[in-house]
Amino acid sequence: MTMNSEILMEQIYSIEPENFALAGEASSSIKKLLKQLGVDSNIVRRAAIASYEAELNQVIHSLGGTITLRVDSKEIRIIAQDVGPGIEDIDLAMQEGYSTASAKARELGFGAGMGLPNIKKCADRLLIDSKVGQGTRIEIVFEL
């Protein structure tokens, strides 16, 4: 968060592990809220894609977590924090097509290994902090 910028809005979503029926609800809400705030449609589209990928990663790979949307006058920040296995090799996970998704996730059409690469393509800045056996924190930043 930029210093001296007051948070205009903050919304926190709880993400359940392996709940594919609810997957996408948080990112749909984020898209709707950003539209209501009058954010540029290109930024809304990029934020919706990035938040969807982060949400799906939590559903597929974690033991659950949260996605937080923070908006101030200078940026939109989406923070995905989960409890889970963590990412052993972030560089490898950033490669298109690399996936550790379960057979169940793949059967449902998920786990193609495009989540983190898609997030990076959409974001102005991407910060990943992951500890094996503890979880992952991803911050996705969009400049306004």
N, C-alpha and C positions, 0 to 999 in steps of 0.2 A: 504494500500500500504506500502510495506516495505521501511523504510528510506534508503536513499542512492541508491535506485534503480530507474533508469531512465525509464520512460514509453516508451516502444518500439512501442506500437500501442494503439490507442483508437478509438472506433467506437460507435456511439450513434444511437439507433433505436427508432423511435416513434411507440407506440402501440395504436391502436384505440380500444375503447370499443365495444364489441359485433360484431366485424368484424371477423367472423369465417372464411371467405374466405381467409383472409390474415394471419390468425393465423399459426405460424410456420415459416414464412419468416425470421424473425430476427434470430431465432435459427438455421435455415439452413445456413444463411450467417455466423454466428459465427462458425459453424462447418467447413465451407469451408475456412474461414480465418485462423483458427487454423491449419488446414491441410497444408495450404500454408506456414505457419510459421515453419512447421516441428515439431509440438508438438506431443509427444508420442500418439499413437492411442488410448490407454486406457483413457488418460486424455481428448482427443478430444471427445470420446464417452460419458464420464461422463458429460463434459461441455455441450454437445449438449442436453442430456436428461434434465439436470438441467435448462438450459436456455429455453428449450421448455416448461417445467412445469411452470416456472416463467412467460413466455410470455402468456400462456393459462390462468393463474390466473389473469393477467391483463385484458385480453379480456373478461373473464367471470365475474369478480367481480368488476373491477374498472371503473372509468370514463375516463380512459386513462392514459398513462404514458410513461416512457422511459426504455429501457434496454441499459446499457452501458457496453461495453467490454473493459477492460484495461489489457494489457499484459506488464509485465516487465521481467527482467531476472530471477526473483525468483518465480513469481506467475501469475496466471490468476485470474482476479477478474471480476465477472459479477454482476452488480448492477441494480436491478429492482426497480424503484421508480414510485409510482403511486399516483393519486388523487382518493379518493373514500371513501368507508365506513370504511376502516381500519379493523383490526382483533380484535374482542372483547376479545377473549380468545385464546392466542397463543398456550398454552399447549393443549387445545382441538383441535385446528386446525392442530396440529402436529400428531394427532391420525389418523391412516389409516382408511379410510371410512367416516370420518366426512366431511360434505360438506354443504355449504350454496348456492350452485349453483342454478340458476333459472331453471324453468321447461323447458324453451327454450334450455338452455345449455345441460340439461339432455337428451332432445329429440334428440339432435345432437350427443349424445354419450360422452359428457364431464361431468365433475363435479362428478367424482367417489370418490373424497376425498383422492386422492393419490398424489396431487401436492407437498405440503410441505414435506410429508414423503419421496417422491422420491428425492426431492432436497437434503434433509439432507443425504440420503444414498449415493448420488453421490459426495457430497462436502467434502473437507478436513476441511473446516470451514464454518459455516452458521451463519449469524447475521441477526436478524429480529428486526426492529423497526417499530411499528405501533401505530397510534393514531386514535382512533375511531372518525369518522366524518371528518378526514383529509386525511388519506392515509397510505400507507405502503412502507417501504424501506427494501429490502432484499439484503444482500451482500453474494455472493457465491464465495468462495475462493478455488482455486486448486493450490497446491504447484508444482513447476517445479523442 
